[in-house]
């Protein structure tokens, strides 16, 4: 019995920032992608614009499925638990602490706004550098690094934020055509979010 192959492209992988300036590595990944995608019965990605690009580039028909998490309720006891451990008002960033996500800029902004509190959930390549930057800017308790947290705790934290942060630099087409999970997490939590003016976000926000 043949098992159907489904290709799920969460992002434009050969255009991620980590492959910028590494043409040989990118070529290897692109070769693997083209070789094996021919066997795929179904191909999906995260938004319509990227589906169109991948369809043309790889010669397969792509459909889009957005990164929308399940919508969950907000029990009152969960709100109280989160409120006890977080500032009264804070900007939240959730996700990998990687290059091109405006994370250094957010710390610089906090240094200029003495009433601004920032909470970050996640770790990544910039974890150590961002903590050193926090120290240099003497931000103290106004910037909290919570590290990796469970999904249930992250939902509680997100509901307490007054603004979600999702700012990407145009570092390659992967970021430009992205549609991050956190965008919908902020939406489900009922909080406003600051997002890059990239196609997928603009289409949803303006609809």
C-alpha atoms as a printed R data frame, in Angstrom:
    type eleno elety resid chain resno       x      y       z
1   ATOM     1    CA   UNK     A     1   0.000  0.000   0.000
2   ATOM     2    CA   UNK     A     2   1.577  3.288  -1.113
3   ATOM     3    CA   UNK     A     3   1.615  6.053   1.491
4   ATOM     4    CA   UNK     A     4   0.912  9.476  -0.040
5   ATOM     5    CA   UNK     A     5   3.607 12.118   0.467
6   ATOM     6    CA   UNK     A     6   2.422 15.552   1.632
7   ATOM     7    CA   UNK     A     7   4.838 18.496   1.454
8   ATOM     8    CA   UNK     A     8   4.165 21.203   4.056
9   ATOM     9    CA   UNK     A     9   6.344 24.282   3.529
10  ATOM    10    CA   UNK     A    10   6.055 26.274   6.760
11  ATOM    11    CA   UNK     A    11   8.247 28.985   5.208
12  ATOM    12    CA   UNK     A    12  10.254 29.843   2.093
13  ATOM    13    CA   UNK     A    13  13.096 27.731   3.436
14  ATOM    14    CA   UNK     A    14  15.770 28.357   0.799
15  ATOM    15    CA   UNK     A    15  15.367 32.100   1.429
16  ATOM    16    CA   UNK     A    16  15.700 32.089   5.248
17  ATOM    17    CA   UNK     A    17  18.261 34.549   6.706
18  ATOM    18    CA   UNK     A    18  20.463 31.669   7.899
19  ATOM    19    CA   UNK     A    19  21.147 30.754   4.243
20  ATOM    20    CA   UNK     A    20  21.927 34.295   3.102
21  ATOM    21    CA   UNK     A    21  25.500 34.492   1.809
22  ATOM    22    CA   UNK     A    22  25.788 30.676   1.693
23  ATOM    23    CA   UNK     A    23  25.065 29.880  -1.974
24  ATOM    24    CA   UNK     A    24  26.401 26.311  -1.867
25  ATOM    25    CA   UNK     A    25  24.321 25.332   1.158
26  ATOM    26    CA   UNK     A    26  21.262 26.965  -0.385
27  ATOM    27    CA   UNK     A    27  21.866 25.113  -3.656
28  ATOM    28    CA   UNK     A    28  21.994 21.772  -1.820
29  ATOM    29    CA   UNK     A    29  18.690 22.437  -0.059
30  ATOM    30    CA   UNK     A    30  17.092 23.626  -3.283
31  ATOM    31    CA   UNK     A    31  18.276 20.480  -5.072
32  ATOM    32    CA   UNK     A    32  16.819 18.243  -2.393
33  ATOM    33    CA   UNK     A    33  13.568 20.169  -2.507
34  ATOM    34    CA   UNK     A    34  13.208 19.862  -6.285
35  ATOM    35    CA   UNK     A    35  14.152 16.189  -6.260
36  ATOM    36    CA   UNK     A    36  11.689 15.000  -3.659
37  ATOM    37    CA   UNK     A    37   8.790 17.362  -4.199
38  ATOM    38    CA   UNK     A    38   8.025 15.612  -7.476
39  ATOM    39    CA   UNK     A    39   6.770 12.666  -5.423
40  ATOM    40    CA   UNK     A    40   4.405 14.772  -3.332
41  ATOM    41    CA   UNK     A    41   0.708 14.275  -3.906
42  ATOM    42    CA   UNK     A    42  -0.282 17.417  -1.997
43  ATOM    43    CA   UNK     A    43   1.712 20.604  -1.334
44  ATOM    44    CA   UNK     A    44   0.842 23.292   1.210
45  ATOM    45    CA   UNK     A    45   2.293 26.515   2.562
46  ATOM    46    CA   UNK     A    46   1.198 29.320   4.905
47  ATOM    47    CA   UNK     A    47  -0.364 31.969   2.655
48  ATOM    48    CA   UNK     A    48  -1.640 32.618  -0.850
49  ATOM    49    CA   UNK     A    49   1.279 34.773  -2.022
50  ATOM    50    CA   UNK     A    50   3.873 32.172  -1.057
51  ATOM    51    CA   UNK     A    51   1.744 29.390  -2.552
52  ATOM    52    CA   UNK     A    52   1.822 31.197  -5.892
53  ATOM    53    CA   UNK     A    53   5.606 31.677  -5.753
54  ATOM    54    CA   UNK     A    54   6.348 28.072  -4.809
55  ATOM    55    CA   UNK     A    55   3.958 26.756  -7.455
56  ATOM    56    CA   UNK     A    56   5.838 28.645 -10.160
57  ATOM    57    CA   UNK     A    57   9.287 27.896  -8.774
58  ATOM    58    CA   UNK     A    58   8.866 24.185  -8.108
59  ATOM    59    CA   UNK     A    59   6.360 23.214 -10.782
60  ATOM    60    CA   UNK     A    60   3.816 21.821  -8.321
61  ATOM    61    CA   UNK     A    61   0.421 23.151  -7.329
62  ATOM    62    CA   UNK     A    62   0.494 24.596  -3.781
63  ATOM    63    CA   UNK     A    63  -2.499 25.392  -1.594
64  ATOM    64    CA   UNK     A    64  -2.390 27.610   1.500
65  ATOM    65    CA   UNK     A    65  -3.248 26.764   5.102
66  ATOM    66    CA   UNK     A    66  -2.689 29.622   7.535
67  ATOM    67    CA   UNK     A    67  -0.788 29.152  10.819
68  ATOM    68    CA   UNK     A    68  -3.926 29.626  12.899
69  ATOM    69    CA   UNK     A    69  -3.836 27.901  16.317
70  ATOM    70    CA   UNK     A    70  -6.908 26.484  18.006
71  ATOM    71    CA   UNK     A    71  -8.976 29.179  19.701
72  ATOM    72    CA   UNK     A    72  -9.111 28.476  23.414
73  ATOM    73    CA   UNK     A    73 -10.974 30.066  26.302
74  ATOM    74    CA   UNK     A    74  -9.453 32.213  29.046
75  ATOM    75    CA   UNK     A    75 -10.372 30.865  32.491
76  ATOM    76    CA   UNK     A    76 -10.388 33.588  35.136
77  ATOM    77    CA   UNK     A    77  -7.967 31.698  37.363
78  ATOM    78    CA   UNK     A    78  -5.392 31.640  34.546
79  ATOM    79    CA   UNK     A    79  -5.580 35.413  34.209
80  ATOM    80    CA   UNK     A    80  -4.988 35.843  37.926
81  ATOM    81    CA   UNK     A    81  -1.973 33.533  37.900
82  ATOM    82    CA   UNK     A    82  -0.341 35.451  35.026
83  ATOM    83    CA   UNK     A    83  -1.055 38.833  36.609
84  ATOM    84    CA   UNK     A    84   0.877 37.874  39.754
85  ATOM    85    CA   UNK     A    85   4.154 37.292  37.910
86  ATOM    86    CA   UNK     A    86   4.175 39.951  35.175
87  ATOM    87    CA   UNK     A    87   4.230 43.760  34.979
88  ATOM    88    CA   UNK     A    88   0.900 45.529  34.826
89  ATOM    89    CA   UNK     A    89   1.545 46.671  31.228
90  ATOM    90    CA   UNK     A    90   4.148 45.214  28.897
91  ATOM    91    CA   UNK     A    91   5.059 44.576  25.280
92  ATOM    92    CA   UNK     A    92   5.331 40.867  24.514
93  ATOM    93    CA   UNK     A    93   7.578 39.113  22.036
94  ATOM    94    CA   UNK     A    94   7.078 35.370  21.703
95  ATOM    95    CA   UNK     A    95   9.173 33.116  19.495
96  ATOM    96    CA   UNK     A    96  12.782 32.388  18.596
97  ATOM    97    CA   UNK     A    97  15.341 35.031  19.538
98  ATOM    98    CA   UNK     A    98  16.941 35.091  16.100
99  ATOM    99    CA   UNK     A    99  18.401 37.705  13.778
100 ATOM   100    CA   UNK     A   100  16.132 39.978  11.786
101 ATOM   101    CA   UNK     A   101  13.237 40.073  14.250
102 ATOM   102    CA   UNK     A   102  13.699 43.594  15.565
103 ATOM   103    CA   UNK     A   103  14.768 42.356  18.994
104 ATOM   104    CA   UNK     A   104  17.774 44.642  19.445
105 ATOM   105    CA   UNK     A   105  15.656 47.598  18.317
106 ATOM   106    CA   UNK     A   106  13.011 46.817  20.917
107 ATOM   107    CA   UNK     A   107  15.633 47.023  23.669
108 ATOM   108    CA   UNK     A   108  16.874 50.356  22.292
109 ATOM   109    CA   UNK     A   109  13.290 51.633  22.345
110 ATOM   110    CA   UNK     A   110  12.879 50.482  25.952
111 ATOM   111    CA   UNK     A   111  16.024 52.430  26.884
112 ATOM   112    CA   UNK     A   112  14.387 55.600  25.537
113 ATOM   113    CA   UNK     A   113  10.999 55.006  27.191
114 ATOM   114    CA   UNK     A   114  11.465 54.608  30.955
115 ATOM   115    CA   UNK     A   115   7.865 53.428  31.484
116 ATOM   116    CA   UNK     A   116   8.065 50.645  28.896
117 ATOM   117    CA   UNK     A   117   8.269 47.034  30.091
118 ATOM   118    CA   UNK     A   118   9.172 44.181  27.754
119 ATOM   119    CA   UNK     A   119   8.612 40.440  28.235
120 ATOM   120    CA   UNK     A   120  10.228 37.872  25.947
121 ATOM   121    CA   UNK     A   121   9.288 34.215  25.719
122 ATOM   122    CA   UNK     A   122  11.658 31.952  23.802
123 ATOM   123    CA   UNK     A   123  15.350 31.364  23.164
124 ATOM   124    CA   UNK     A   124  17.537 31.386  20.080
125 ATOM   125    CA   UNK     A   125  20.805 32.390  18.447
126 ATOM   126    CA   UNK     A   126  20.685 35.888  19.983
127 ATOM   127    CA   UNK     A   127  19.800 34.826  23.537
128 ATOM   128    CA   UNK     A   128  23.183 35.681  25.055
129 ATOM   129    CA   UNK     A   129  23.739 38.833  22.981
130 ATOM   130    CA   UNK     A   130  20.335 40.252  23.900
131 ATOM   131    CA   UNK     A   131  20.891 39.637  27.582
132 ATOM   132    CA   UNK     A   132  24.243 41.429  27.334
133 ATOM   133    CA   UNK     A   133  22.550 44.327  25.549
134 ATOM   134    CA   UNK     A   134  19.991 44.520  28.339
135 ATOM   135    CA   UNK     A   135  22.845 44.805  30.824
136 ATOM   136    CA   UNK     A   136  24.656 47.499  28.838
137 ATOM   137    CA   UNK     A   137  21.468 49.554  28.625
138 ATOM   138    CA   UNK     A   138  20.810 49.050  32.353
139 ATOM   139    CA   UNK     A   139  17.209 47.999  31.746
140 ATOM   140    CA   UNK     A   140  16.988 45.932  34.918
141 ATOM   141    CA   UNK     A   141  13.566 44.574  35.791
142 ATOM   142    CA   UNK     A   142  11.905 46.393  32.859
143 ATOM   143    CA   UNK     A   143  12.974 43.644  30.449
144 ATOM   144    CA   UNK     A   144  12.256 40.026  31.372
145 ATOM   145    CA   UNK     A   145  13.551 36.947  29.549
146 ATOM   146    CA   UNK     A   146  11.280 34.060  30.487
147 ATOM   147    CA   UNK     A   147  12.955 31.521  28.208
148 ATOM   148    CA   UNK     A   148  10.958 28.625  26.850
149 ATOM   149    CA   UNK     A   149   7.511 28.351  28.400
150 ATOM   150    CA   UNK     A   150   4.727 25.810  27.980
151 ATOM   151    CA   UNK     A   151   1.917 26.566  25.498
152 ATOM   152    CA   UNK     A   152  -0.647 26.938  28.276
153 ATOM   153    CA   UNK     A   153   1.534 29.387  30.198
154 ATOM   154    CA   UNK     A   154   2.295 31.291  27.012
155 ATOM   155    CA   UNK     A   155  -1.421 31.782  26.374
156 ATOM   156    CA   UNK     A   156  -1.845 33.202  29.875
157 ATOM   157    CA   UNK     A   157   1.084 35.571  29.400
158 ATOM   158    CA   UNK     A   158  -0.145 36.710  25.995
159 ATOM   159    CA   UNK     A   159  -3.564 37.637  27.364
160 ATOM   160    CA   UNK     A   160  -1.884 39.934  29.905
161 ATOM   161    CA   UNK     A   161   0.145 41.925  27.349
162 ATOM   162    CA   UNK     A   162  -1.040 45.274  26.035
163 ATOM   163    CA   UNK     A   163   0.864 44.900  22.735
164 ATOM   164    CA   UNK     A   164   2.288 41.970  20.777
165 ATOM   165    CA   UNK     A   165   5.533 42.486  18.839
166 ATOM   166    CA   UNK     A   166   6.078 40.936  15.398
167 ATOM   167    CA   UNK     A   167   8.562 43.132  13.507
168 ATOM   168    CA   UNK     A   168  10.748 41.502  10.870
169 ATOM   169    CA   UNK     A   169  13.594 42.958   8.846
170 ATOM   170    CA   UNK     A   170  13.473 42.331   5.062
171 ATOM   171    CA   UNK     A   171  16.235 39.725   5.340
172 ATOM   172    CA   UNK     A   172  15.347 37.519   2.397
173 ATOM   173    CA   UNK     A   173  12.057 36.482   0.871
174 ATOM   174    CA   UNK     A   174  11.261 34.001   3.645
175 ATOM   175    CA   UNK     A   175  10.633 36.805   6.133
176 ATOM   176    CA   UNK     A   176   8.922 38.984   3.522
177 ATOM   177    CA   UNK     A   177   6.370 36.288   2.681
178 ATOM   178    CA   UNK     A   178   5.993 34.956   6.227
179 ATOM   179    CA   UNK     A   179   2.833 34.538   8.277
180 ATOM   180    CA   UNK     A   180   3.958 33.866  11.831
181 ATOM   181    CA   UNK     A   181   2.003 31.843  14.381
182 ATOM   182    CA   UNK     A   182   2.445 34.664  16.896
183 ATOM   183    CA   UNK     A   183   0.356 36.979  14.700
184 ATOM   184    CA   UNK     A   184  -2.682 34.776  15.330
185 ATOM   185    CA   UNK     A   185  -1.739 34.111  18.960
186 ATOM   186    CA   UNK     A   186  -1.926 37.863  19.614
187 ATOM   187    CA   UNK     A   187  -5.216 38.073  17.732
188 ATOM   188    CA   UNK     A   188  -6.770 35.194  19.704
189 ATOM   189    CA   UNK     A   189  -5.633 36.794  22.951
190 ATOM   190    CA   UNK     A   190  -7.538 39.962  22.025
191 ATOM   191    CA   UNK     A   191  -4.497 42.246  22.106
192 ATOM   192    CA   UNK     A   192  -3.262 44.646  19.402
193 ATOM   193    CA   UNK     A   193  -0.007 43.800  17.654
194 ATOM   194    CA   UNK     A   194   2.750 45.658  15.841
195 ATOM   195    CA   UNK     A   195   3.620 43.924  12.567
196 ATOM   196    CA   UNK     A   196   5.849 44.455   9.566
197 ATOM   197    CA   UNK     A   197   4.191 45.879   6.451
198 ATOM   198    CA   UNK     A   198   4.583 42.601   4.550
199 ATOM   199    CA   UNK     A   199   1.968 41.164   2.139
200 ATOM   200    CA   UNK     A   200   0.328 38.456   4.270
201 ATOM   201    CA   UNK     A   201  -0.078 40.711   7.332
202 ATOM   202    CA   UNK     A   202  -1.329 43.671   5.306
203 ATOM   203    CA   UNK     A   203  -3.923 41.507   3.547
204 ATOM   204    CA   UNK     A   204  -5.408 40.227   6.815
205 ATOM   205    CA   UNK     A   205  -5.269 43.532   8.685
206 ATOM   206    CA   UNK     A   206  -6.896 45.461   5.833
207 ATOM   207    CA   UNK     A   207  -9.667 42.905   5.247
